[in-house]
């Protein structure tokens, strides 16, 4: 992001004294940028934490009902739309029961009655249309 006077904005900008002489508009841009950067970073690290916990908790389970009721899976679902890009990235890389989180987030029943791999393909196709 570049401010109105051509200064390149980085997450470290406020700590380098740039805000002292900025216009109110540019200060607001800095704050908005930092909030968005921190939120995105927090979402990604939270998702990674919950995913790792969920994979560990469900490693030896075969029941989809049990797998999708694990606390870490529910935490991913509760992230809502913030988790969607990370879920899609994960199921594109390796199809898994994580796909069922998309059904819960979007309140849709895509892929019901088919394999996990097919459900992943269907969701990826559906989300890439948008």
CORNOR-V668666 format. One record per residue. N is the residue number from 0. RES is the residue in one small letter. SS is DSSP state (helix for helix, strand for strand, loop for the rest). OMEGA is omega in whole degrees, 0 to 359 (* if undefined). D_FIRST is the distance of its C-alpha to the first C-alpha in Angstrom with 1 decimal. Layout:
# CORNOR-V668666
[[N:RES:SS:OMEGA:D_FIRST] [N:RES:SS:OMEGA:D_FIRST]]
This chain:
# CORNOR-V668666
[[0:x:loop:178:0.0] [1:x:strand:180:3.8] [2:x:loop:187:6.6] [3:x:loop:180:9.9] [4:x:loop:174:11.6] [5:x:loop:179:9.4] [6:x:loop:177:8.6] [7:x:strand:184:6.1] [8:x:loop:174:5.3] [9:x:loop:179:7.6] [10:x:loop:181:10.2] [11:x:loop:185:12.6] [12:x:helix:182:11.2] [13:x:helix:183:13.8] [14:x:helix:180:16.4] [15:x:helix:175:16.0] [16:x:loop:183:17.1] [17:x:loop:186:14.0] [18:x:loop:185:14.7] [19:x:loop:185:18.2] [20:x:loop:182:17.8] [21:x:loop:172:14.9] [22:x:loop:178:15.7] [23:x:helix:180:16.2] [24:x:helix:180:13.5] [25:x:helix:176:10.8] [26:x:helix:177:12.7] [27:x:helix:178:12.7] [28:x:helix:179:8.9] [29:x:helix:181:9.1] [30:x:helix:180:12.1] [31:x:helix:179:10.9] [32:x:helix:181:8.1] [33:x:helix:179:10.9] [34:x:helix:180:13.4] [35:x:helix:180:11.9] [36:x:helix:181:11.4] [37:x:helix:181:14.9] [38:x:helix:180:16.4] [39:x:helix:180:15.5] [40:x:helix:179:16.7] [41:x:helix:180:19.7] [42:x:helix:182:20.6] [43:x:helix:181:20.7] [44:x:helix:176:22.8] [45:x:helix:179:25.0] [46:x:helix:181:25.6] [47:x:helix:179:26.5] [48:x:helix:181:28.8] [49:x:helix:180:30.5] [50:x:helix:180:30.9] [51:x:helix:178:32.6] [52:x:helix:182:34.8] [53:x:helix:179:35.7] [54:x:helix:179:36.6] [55:x:helix:182:38.7] [56:x:helix:188:40.4] [57:x:helix:185:41.3] [58:x:loop:185:42.1] [59:x:loop:180:45.8] [60:x:loop:178:45.8] [61:x:loop:181:46.8] [62:x:loop:179:46.8] [63:x:helix:179:43.7] [64:x:helix:179:44.6] [65:x:helix:181:44.6] [66:x:helix:183:41.5] [67:x:loop:175:39.5] [68:x:loop:179:40.8] [69:x:loop:182:39.6] [70:x:helix:182:37.6] [71:x:helix:176:34.6] [72:x:helix:180:34.6] [73:x:helix:176:34.7] [74:x:helix:177:31.8] [75:x:helix:179:29.7] [76:x:helix:181:31.1] [77:x:helix:174:30.2] [78:x:loop:177:26.5] [79:x:loop:183:26.8] [80:x:helix:179:24.0] [81:x:helix:181:21.7] [82:x:helix:188:24.1] [83:x:helix:181:24.5] [84:x:helix:181:22.0] [85:x:helix:176:23.5] [86:x:helix:181:27.0] [87:x:helix:178:26.6] [88:x:helix:182:25.3] [89:x:helix:183:28.3] [90:x:helix:172:30.9] [91:x:helix:180:29.8] [92:x:helix:183:30.3] [93:x:loop:179:33.5] [94:x:loop:179:35.2] [95:x:loop:177:36.3] [96:x:helix:175:37.5] [97:x:helix:180:33.9] [98:x:helix:182:33.9] [99:x:helix:174:36.0] [100:x:helix:179:33.1] [101:x:helix:176:31.6] [102:x:helix:182:34.9] [103:x:helix:182:34.7] [104:x:helix:184:31.1] [105:x:helix:182:31.6] [106:x:loop:178:35.3] [107:x:loop:178:36.4] [108:x:loop:177:39.1] [109:x:loop:175:37.9] [110:x:loop:181:39.8] [111:x:loop:178:42.7] [112:x:loop:178:45.8] [113:x:loop:181:44.2] [114:x:loop:178:43.1] [115:x:helix:180:39.9] [116:x:helix:178:38.8] [117:x:helix:178:39.5] [118:x:helix:178:37.8] [119:x:helix:178:34.6] [120:x:helix:181:34.9] [121:x:helix:180:35.5] [122:x:helix:179:32.5] [123:x:helix:178:30.1] [124:x:helix:180:31.6] [125:x:helix:184:31.3] [126:x:helix:180:27.6] [127:x:helix:176:26.6] [128:x:helix:188:28.4] [129:x:loop:*:26.1]]
